[in-house]
Amino acid sequence: MKKHNYSAGPCILPQEVFEKSAQAILNFNNSDLSILEISHRSKDFVVVMEEARALALELLGLEGKGYQALFLAGGASLEFLMVPYNLMKVDGKAAYLDTGTWANNAIKEAKSFGETLVVGTSKEQNYNHIPKGFSLPENASYFHCTSNNTIFGTQMKSFPETNVPIVCDMSSDIFSRTLDFSKFDLIYAGAQKNMGPAGTTLVVVKEDILGKSGRTIPSMLDYEKHIKAESMYNTPPVFPIYASLLTLQWLKNLGGIAAIEKINNAKAELIYSEIDRNPLFKGTATVEDRSTMNATFLLNDECHAPIFDKMWKEAGISGIPGHRSVGGYRASMYNALPLESVQVLVDVMKKLEKVVTL
């Protein structure tokens, strides 16, 4: 029996993606070659790359709006560096919102390129909420934010109205909810949450914001060079891109982002209702900023941890211990996690309550 996979990343993917990927490893497109060994310049893979890039824009509603989609390597962590390299003007400044570990890592990289203004932070409150009421300097090269924070279980529900270009790290909630994605000038996301296996990163960038930094950019870090080379400036991560394409096709066939958003909201409502109802548990994130992707919670009494841990393991649940830096529990409910898996966890939480109160 397949486990109920709550891993924060690499994470659960649709079963049909595993099956089609497995077949492609043995024999891709009836070529008698594996997807792992074909040339990235072959006709078969060029079609994969072209479709993956086009489908990403289609699902985000950005077709024909001046955006390019790239599949790059290096994870979101490399984008922490590539963003300021490409967008922060020489002697310029950039504005950052500090909402957690990954946002903080992005800030550290940006400081090497120029003045990096932290316009808001929730660090003193252990990142339990999204800062509000911050203002952006009009002369900033860009504003950078992280839409969802996996470790602390918070999510931005709105984004600033500004003329400053908005850059967003959407690694952990890309394709999970409807937004006006045209408000963003650059979006990046590691594949290993909602899109595919680890090994590739989606970058969606509005072309007219590029080429204005005044910097000499190393070729491998230059978005314009990757666009010109149609995301094949060097050998791309072939298999992760193929698996990402399969996941995007699955999402489109499901009804797109609007359809998965309804399912994700139902999953979040189910788990948070139990966290709030059950006297043995408490959530860690401010209610208004709770993530639909990562529900973080604690036991009110740690003495119940051994029996709770035994119960969820026996129920076939995997991956719910919280991040090593914060402890507690984290239910990562990415797109491919079925509602039924959330119900299994809720049932375990209810069972624990009955056992403890006997």
C-alpha positions as CSV (number, residue, x, y, z in Angstrom):
1,M,0.0,0.0,0.0
2,K,1.4,3.4,-0.9
3,K,1.9,5.7,2.1
4,H,0.2,9.0,2.7
5,N,3.1,11.2,1.7
6,Y,3.3,14.5,3.6
7,S,7.0,15.1,2.7
8,A,7.9,18.8,2.3
9,G,10.0,18.2,-0.7
10,P,10.9,16.2,-2.7
11,C,7.3,15.4,-2.3
12,I,4.3,13.5,-3.5
13,L,3.6,13.5,-7.3
14,P,0.6,12.1,-9.2
15,Q,0.6,8.3,-9.6
16,E,0.2,8.6,-13.4
17,V,3.4,10.7,-13.5
18,F,5.3,7.9,-11.8
19,E,3.9,5.4,-14.2
20,K,4.6,7.4,-17.4
21,S,8.1,8.4,-16.1
22,A,8.9,4.8,-15.4
23,Q,7.9,3.7,-18.9
24,A,10.0,6.5,-20.4
25,I,13.0,5.4,-18.4
26,L,12.7,2.0,-20.1
27,N,11.6,3.2,-23.6
28,F,10.8,6.8,-24.4
29,N,8.4,7.5,-27.2
30,N,9.0,4.0,-28.6
31,S,12.5,5.0,-29.5
32,D,14.1,2.0,-27.8
33,L,16.1,4.5,-25.9
34,S,15.6,5.7,-22.3
35,I,14.7,9.3,-21.4
36,L,17.8,9.1,-19.3
37,E,20.1,8.6,-22.3
38,I,18.6,10.5,-25.2
39,S,20.2,13.7,-26.5
40,H,18.8,16.9,-25.3
41,R,19.1,18.1,-28.8
42,S,17.0,15.2,-30.2
43,K,13.7,16.0,-31.8
44,D,11.8,14.0,-29.1
45,F,13.3,16.0,-26.2
46,V,13.0,19.4,-28.0
47,V,9.3,18.7,-28.2
48,V,9.3,18.1,-24.4
49,M,11.1,21.3,-23.7
50,E,8.9,23.4,-26.0
51,E,5.7,21.9,-24.6
52,A,6.8,22.3,-20.9
53,R,7.7,25.9,-21.4
54,A,4.4,26.7,-23.3
55,L,2.2,24.8,-20.8
56,A,3.7,26.6,-17.8
57,L,2.8,29.9,-19.4
58,E,-0.7,28.6,-20.4
59,L,-1.5,27.4,-16.9
60,L,-0.4,30.7,-15.4
61,G,-2.4,32.7,-17.9
62,L,0.7,34.4,-19.3
63,E,0.6,33.4,-22.9
64,G,1.3,36.2,-25.3
65,K,2.0,38.7,-22.5
66,G,5.7,39.2,-23.0
67,Y,6.9,36.4,-20.6
68,Q,9.3,33.6,-21.2
69,A,9.4,30.3,-19.3
70,L,12.8,28.7,-18.6
71,F,13.7,25.3,-17.0
72,L,17.1,25.8,-15.3
73,A,19.2,23.9,-12.8
74,G,20.6,24.9,-9.4
75,G,17.3,25.1,-7.5
76,A,15.6,28.1,-6.1
77,S,18.9,28.8,-4.2
78,L,20.7,29.6,-7.4
79,E,17.9,32.1,-8.2
80,F,18.7,33.9,-5.0
81,L,21.9,34.9,-6.8
82,M,20.6,35.1,-10.4
83,V,17.8,37.6,-9.5
84,P,20.1,40.4,-8.2
85,Y,22.7,39.6,-10.9
86,N,20.1,40.3,-13.6
87,L,17.9,42.9,-12.0
88,M,19.7,45.0,-9.4
89,K,21.1,48.0,-11.0
90,V,24.7,49.0,-10.4
91,D,24.7,51.4,-7.4
92,G,21.0,50.5,-7.1
93,K,18.9,49.0,-4.3
94,A,16.4,46.2,-3.9
95,A,13.6,45.6,-1.4
96,Y,13.0,42.3,0.3
97,L,10.3,40.9,2.6
98,D,11.8,38.6,5.3
99,T,9.2,35.9,6.0
100,G,11.4,32.9,6.8
101,T,14.5,30.9,6.2
102,W,14.5,30.9,2.4
103,A,13.6,34.6,2.2
104,N,16.5,35.3,4.5
105,N,18.8,33.3,2.3
106,A,17.8,35.3,-0.7
107,I,18.5,38.5,1.3
108,K,22.0,37.3,2.1
109,E,22.8,36.8,-1.6
110,A,21.4,40.1,-2.6
111,K,23.6,42.0,-0.2
112,S,26.6,41.1,-2.3
113,F,25.2,43.2,-5.2
114,G,24.1,46.4,-3.6
115,E,21.8,48.0,-1.0
116,T,19.3,45.5,0.2
117,L,16.4,46.9,2.2
118,V,14.4,44.6,4.4
119,V,11.1,46.4,4.3
120,G,9.3,44.0,6.7
121,T,10.2,41.0,8.8
122,S,8.5,38.6,11.3
123,K,11.7,37.2,12.5
124,E,11.2,38.4,16.1
125,Q,7.9,36.4,16.3
126,N,9.6,33.3,14.9
127,Y,8.1,34.0,11.5
128,N,4.6,33.1,12.6
129,H,2.9,35.7,10.4
130,I,3.3,37.7,7.2
131,P,4.4,41.3,7.8
132,K,1.8,43.9,6.7
133,G,1.8,47.6,6.1
134,F,5.3,47.9,4.7
135,S,6.2,50.4,2.1
136,L,8.4,50.1,-1.0
137,P,10.9,52.7,-2.2
138,E,9.9,53.8,-5.7
139,N,13.5,53.7,-6.9
140,A,14.0,50.1,-5.9
141,S,15.2,47.8,-8.8
142,Y,12.7,45.2,-7.6
143,F,10.7,43.9,-4.7
144,H,11.4,40.3,-3.7
145,C,9.0,38.1,-1.6
146,T,8.4,34.5,-0.9
147,S,4.8,33.5,-1.4
148,N,4.7,30.5,0.9
149,N,7.0,29.5,3.8
150,T,7.3,25.8,4.2
151,I,9.1,25.7,7.5
152,F,6.8,28.1,9.4
153,G,3.5,27.4,7.6
154,T,2.7,30.9,6.4
155,Q,1.5,32.2,3.0
156,M,1.0,35.6,1.5
157,K,-2.6,36.1,0.7
158,S,-2.1,39.4,-1.1
159,F,0.7,41.3,-2.8
160,P,1.6,45.0,-2.9
161,E,0.2,47.3,-5.6
162,T,3.3,49.0,-6.9
163,N,5.2,50.1,-9.9
164,V,8.3,48.4,-8.6
165,P,8.9,45.1,-10.4
166,I,7.8,42.2,-8.2
167,V,9.9,39.1,-8.0
168,C,8.4,36.1,-6.2
169,D,9.8,32.8,-5.0
170,M,6.8,30.5,-5.5
171,S,8.7,27.3,-4.9
172,S,6.2,25.8,-2.5
173,D,2.9,27.0,-3.9
174,I,3.3,27.4,-7.6
175,F,0.3,26.2,-9.6
176,S,-1.7,25.7,-6.3
177,R,-4.0,28.8,-6.4
178,T,-5.4,31.3,-8.7
179,L,-3.6,34.7,-8.8
180,D,-3.2,37.4,-11.4
181,F,0.3,36.2,-12.3
182,S,0.7,39.2,-14.6
183,K,1.3,41.3,-11.5
184,F,4.7,39.5,-11.1
185,D,7.7,40.4,-13.3
186,L,9.7,37.3,-12.4
187,I,8.5,34.1,-10.7
188,Y,10.8,31.2,-9.8
189,A,10.1,27.8,-8.3
190,G,12.0,24.7,-7.5
191,A,10.2,21.8,-9.1
192,Q,10.2,19.5,-6.1
193,K,7.0,20.7,-4.4
194,N,4.2,21.0,-6.9
195,M,5.7,20.4,-10.3
196,G,8.2,17.5,-10.5
197,P,11.2,15.8,-9.0
198,A,14.2,17.8,-7.7
199,G,16.7,18.9,-10.3
200,T,15.1,21.7,-12.3
201,T,13.7,25.1,-11.5
202,L,11.0,27.0,-13.4
203,V,11.7,30.7,-14.1
204,V,9.0,32.8,-15.6
205,V,10.3,36.3,-16.5
206,K,8.9,39.3,-18.3
207,E,11.4,40.0,-21.0
208,D,11.2,43.8,-20.8
209,I,12.7,43.9,-17.3
210,L,16.0,42.3,-18.4
211,G,19.1,44.0,-19.7
212,K,18.9,47.1,-17.5
213,S,21.2,46.3,-14.6
214,G,24.4,47.7,-16.2
215,R,26.2,44.6,-15.0
216,T,28.4,42.1,-16.8
217,I,26.6,38.9,-16.1
218,P,28.4,35.5,-16.3
219,S,26.8,33.6,-19.2
220,M,25.3,30.7,-17.1
221,L,23.6,33.3,-14.8
222,D,22.2,35.5,-17.6
223,Y,18.5,35.1,-18.2
224,E,18.7,36.7,-21.6
225,K,21.2,34.1,-22.8
226,H,19.0,31.3,-21.5
227,I,16.0,32.8,-23.3
228,K,18.0,33.1,-26.5
229,A,19.1,29.5,-26.3
230,E,15.5,28.4,-25.6
231,S,16.4,27.1,-22.2
232,M,19.2,24.9,-23.6
233,Y,22.2,27.1,-23.1
234,N,23.8,24.0,-21.6
235,T,22.6,20.4,-21.2
236,P,19.3,20.8,-19.3
237,P,18.1,18.3,-16.6
238,V,16.3,16.2,-19.1
239,F,14.4,13.8,-16.8
240,P,13.2,16.3,-14.2
241,I,11.9,18.5,-17.0
242,Y,10.0,15.5,-18.6
243,A,8.5,14.6,-15.3
244,S,7.5,18.2,-14.8
245,L,5.8,18.3,-18.1
246,L,3.8,15.2,-17.2
247,T,2.7,16.9,-13.9
248,L,1.7,20.0,-15.8
249,Q,-0.3,17.9,-18.2
250,W,-2.0,16.1,-15.2
251,L,-2.9,19.5,-13.8
252,K,-4.3,20.8,-17.1
253,N,-6.4,17.6,-17.5
254,L,-7.7,18.1,-14.0
255,G,-9.1,21.5,-14.9
256,G,-6.0,23.7,-14.3
257,I,-5.2,25.9,-11.3
258,A,-8.8,26.8,-10.5
259,A,-9.7,23.2,-10.1
260,I,-6.8,22.2,-7.9
261,E,-7.3,25.3,-5.8
262,K,-10.8,24.0,-4.7
263,I,-9.2,20.7,-3.7
264,N,-6.4,22.4,-1.8
265,N,-8.8,24.7,0.1
266,A,-10.8,21.6,1.1
267,K,-7.7,19.9,2.4
268,A,-6.6,23.0,4.3
269,E,-10.0,23.4,5.8
270,L,-10.1,19.8,7.0
271,I,-6.7,19.8,8.8
272,Y,-7.0,23.3,10.3
273,S,-10.5,22.6,11.6
274,E,-9.2,19.6,13.5
275,I,-6.1,21.5,14.8
276,D,-8.4,24.2,16.2
277,R,-11.0,21.8,17.5
278,N,-8.7,19.2,19.1
279,P,-7.5,20.3,22.6
280,L,-4.3,18.2,22.2
281,F,-3.0,20.4,19.3
282,K,-2.3,24.0,18.4
283,G,-1.3,25.7,15.2
284,T,1.9,27.7,15.0
285,A,1.0,30.3,12.3
286,T,-1.3,33.3,12.7
287,V,-4.7,32.2,11.4
288,E,-5.1,34.8,8.7
289,D,-1.7,33.8,7.2
290,R,-2.0,30.0,7.4
291,S,-0.6,28.2,4.4
292,T,-2.8,26.0,2.3
293,M,0.3,24.0,1.4
294,N,2.0,23.5,4.8
295,A,0.0,23.2,8.0
296,T,2.4,23.5,11.0
297,F,1.3,22.4,14.4
298,L,2.4,21.3,17.9
299,L,1.2,19.0,20.6
300,N,0.1,21.0,23.7
301,D,1.8,18.3,25.8
302,E,4.9,16.7,24.4
303,C,4.3,13.6,26.6
304,H,1.7,12.5,24.0
305,A,4.3,12.5,21.2
306,P,5.4,8.9,21.5
307,I,1.9,7.5,21.1
308,F,0.9,10.0,18.4
309,D,4.1,9.2,16.4
310,K,3.3,5.5,16.8
311,M,-0.3,6.0,15.6
312,W,0.4,8.0,12.5
313,K,3.2,5.6,11.4
314,E,0.8,2.7,11.8
315,A,-1.7,4.6,9.7
316,G,0.8,4.6,6.8
317,I,1.6,8.3,7.1
318,S,5.0,9.6,6.2
319,G,6.8,12.9,6.4
320,I,4.9,14.9,9.0
321,P,7.7,15.7,11.5
322,G,8.4,19.5,11.4
323,H,11.5,21.0,10.0
324,R,14.6,20.1,12.1
325,S,15.0,23.8,13.0
326,V,11.5,24.2,14.6
327,G,10.3,20.7,15.5
328,G,6.6,19.9,16.0
329,Y,4.6,18.6,13.0
330,R,4.1,19.8,9.4
331,A,1.5,18.4,7.0
332,S,2.6,19.4,3.5
333,M,-0.4,19.2,1.3
334,Y,0.9,19.8,-2.2
335,N,-1.3,19.4,-5.3
336,A,-1.0,15.7,-5.7
337,L,-1.9,14.8,-2.1
338,P,-5.4,13.5,-2.1
339,L,-8.1,14.7,0.3
340,E,-8.4,11.2,1.6
341,S,-4.8,11.3,2.9
342,V,-5.7,14.4,5.0
343,Q,-8.7,12.6,6.4
344,V,-6.4,9.7,7.5
345,L,-4.3,12.2,9.5
346,V,-7.4,13.9,11.0
347,D,-8.7,10.5,12.0
348,V,-5.4,9.8,13.8
349,M,-5.6,13.1,15.6
350,K,-9.2,12.3,16.7
351,K,-8.1,8.8,17.8
352,L,-5.3,10.3,19.9
353,E,-7.8,12.5,21.7
354,K,-10.0,9.5,22.6
355,V,-7.0,7.5,23.8
356,V,-5.7,10.3,26.0
357,T,-9.0,11.2,27.5
358,L,-10.0,7.6,28.4
